[in-house]
């Protein structure tokens, strides 16, 4: 089952396409024409374009051409809005269909798909690290992964913890990666390493100095995959009936 469809089932909407920016000529929309889906889509677009710091209720109201109180007719609070935005973003998870029949490959596919969404929506780690996100779409996603793990003969109870081990690793890694090689270029990050090393005595750092090029890659996809492989290998090793898969 596609994760995007799960979002639609949870909220009863058929169209979850991103709404475009409003026309600069501001004109208040007609009363009752606003929907929760429009509010969430607009909030997601605003956070993508300007960052989570720019996502305020007044800014969102201007984007939607409505009053602030109209927004509160569809969300209970700022926290409720952020939770809905996170769920909306997770609806884009590019998980394989169907998932693999091997538990290690399932967990690796989950980690890579989650990373892809967090890279696309760079504000998401902030939400996930500062408030709980538990909604209908999350339940659907967890059920989807646990069903696949059960088919692969990985115990469901252990599967819960494996799924969230991958999630917490991925969120943490992206919180590390985004400011280093996403908000600036990888070249700028590498330059920072070289700049600082140039102020030091090379003889004091024979290993680190010789590996400056490697140090500049510790916030990228290869480093993420290295950690994900190690994590999943450990999870598989803790289950006697399973062995790590590439």
Secondary structure by P-SEA (a helix, b strand, c coil): ccaaaaaaaacccccccccccccccccccccccccaaaaaaaaaaaaaacccccccaaaaaaaacccaaaaaaccccaaaaaaaaaaaaaccccccccccccaaaaaaaaaaaaaaaaaaccaaaaaaaccccccaaaaaaaaaaaaaaaaacccaaaaaaaaaaaaaaaaaaaaacccccccccaaaaaaaaaaaaaaccccccaaaaacaaaaaacccaaaaaaaaaaaaaaaaaacccccccc
